[in-house]
Amino acid sequence: MNLDEYTKEKIWQLLVEAVHASVMYPTHKAYTRDSIMPQKADVSANELAERLGMPLGEALIILSELTQERK
């Protein structure tokens, strides 16, 4: 399932709210944007989650938001 398919699900908004409530979310997002994406723009959610030790849901939200910001 790709990111577009995830965002069509009703539970997506609940996941976004939960991730945004995480204390580490702003730091993880900034690090992904500033350090990881410039080196590997096609990083997968699984790889990002493993690399930063975060839940897969958080990685999905971060990648989705960063992709939207780049458009």
C-alpha positions as CSV (number, residue, x, y, z in Angstrom):
1,M,0.0,0.0,0.0
2,N,1.4,3.4,-0.9
3,L,1.0,6.7,1.0
4,D,-1.9,7.8,-1.2
5,E,-3.8,4.6,-0.3
6,Y,-3.2,5.1,3.4
7,T,-4.5,8.7,3.4
8,K,-7.8,7.6,2.0
9,E,-8.6,5.5,5.1
10,K,-10.7,7.1,7.9
11,I,-8.2,6.1,10.6
12,W,-5.5,8.2,8.9
13,Q,-6.6,11.4,10.7
14,L,-6.5,9.6,14.0
15,L,-2.9,8.5,13.3
16,V,-2.0,12.1,12.3
17,E,-3.3,13.4,15.6
18,A,-1.5,10.7,17.6
19,V,1.8,11.4,15.8
20,H,1.5,15.1,16.2
21,A,1.1,14.6,20.0
22,S,4.4,12.8,20.2
23,V,7.2,14.8,21.9
24,M,9.8,13.6,19.4
25,Y,7.7,14.3,16.3
26,P,9.1,17.8,15.5
27,T,12.7,16.6,16.0
28,H,12.2,13.4,13.9
29,K,10.5,15.4,11.1
30,A,13.2,18.1,11.1
31,Y,16.0,15.5,11.1
32,T,14.3,13.5,8.3
33,R,13.9,16.7,6.2
34,D,17.4,18.1,6.8
35,S,19.6,15.1,7.1
36,I,18.0,12.0,5.7
37,M,16.0,13.2,2.7
38,P,18.9,15.1,1.1
39,Q,21.0,11.9,1.1
40,K,18.2,9.5,0.2
41,A,15.1,11.1,-1.1
42,D,13.4,7.8,-1.7
43,V,13.8,6.5,1.9
44,S,11.0,4.1,2.8
45,A,8.8,4.4,5.9
46,N,10.2,1.1,7.2
47,E,13.8,2.2,6.7
48,L,13.1,5.6,8.4
49,A,11.3,3.9,11.3
50,E,14.2,1.5,11.9
51,R,16.9,4.2,11.4
52,L,15.3,6.6,13.9
53,G,13.8,4.0,16.3
54,M,10.3,5.4,15.8
55,P,6.9,3.7,15.1
56,L,6.1,2.9,11.5
57,G,3.0,5.2,11.8
58,E,5.1,8.2,12.7
59,A,7.4,7.5,9.7
60,L,4.4,7.3,7.4
61,I,3.1,10.6,8.6
62,I,6.4,12.3,8.4
63,L,7.1,11.1,4.8
64,S,3.6,12.0,3.8
65,E,3.9,15.5,5.1
66,L,7.3,16.1,3.7
67,T,6.2,14.9,0.3
68,Q,3.2,17.3,0.4
69,E,5.5,20.2,1.5
70,R,7.8,19.5,-1.5
71,K,4.9,19.9,-4.0
